[in-house]
Amino acid sequence: MSAHEEDLAERIAGAWQRERPGLPVGSIRILTRIRQAAKLLTDDRRRTLALVAMDAATLDLLSTLRRAGAPYCLPTRELAARSLISAGAVTQRVDRAEAAGLVERLPPEPAGRAVPVRLTEAGRLAVDAAVGDLLHHEQQLVDQALNADEQADLARLLAKFLAGIQN
């Protein structure tokens, strides 16, 4: 961006300052940029995952199981909690992944009603490939914009910001 160009957040903040002097516009400079970055990154992730024939919901399910460690198995209730989605959404994700041979439902444990879901070997191979490609690509995006110190500072500030706005 040249010295004469202003980004969208600056244009919006400037317009509100002009139209409604005295309104606090500092949040526009932060939140608009976060929303823009989120949109760009979401679109980029969708394109990158399409190259490995996986959607974000399936990646989330398989990644959650893979990160759980061997035997890569969690009850549906735990999958919902770790993915921050409803039980119904987990059921839909598991149904699709099971039909594709990426996960399998196990019989409920005798003492409970929870249905364990386990990553299949095909699921493990698929998630390992997808996550490897995705994380290398996303690290390149971050590296082209920020040096290592800036990345550490931004990670720290975003963690602080998220902690401050969570209820």
Salt bridges, closest charged atoms under 4 A:
ASP7 OD2 - ARG33 NE 2.69
GLU10 OE2 - ARG29 NE 2.98
GLU10 OE2 - ARG33 NH2 3.20
GLU19 OE2 - ARG18 NE 3.06
ASP43 OD2 - LYS39 NZ 2.44
ASP43 OD1 - ARG46 NH1 3.09
ASP44 OD1 - ARG47 NH2 3.69
ASP44 OD2 - HIS137 NE2 2.68
ASP60 OD2 - ARG93 NH1 2.63
GLU78 OE2 - ARG82 NE 2.61
ASP95 OD1 - ARG105 NH2 2.62
GLU98 OE1 - ARG105 NH1 2.47
GLU104 OE2 - ARG118 NH2 2.55
GLU121 OE2 - ARG124 NH2 2.69
ASP128 OD1 - ARG66 NE 2.77
ASP128 OD2 - ARG124 NH1 2.91
GLU138 OE1 - ARG45 NH2 2.96
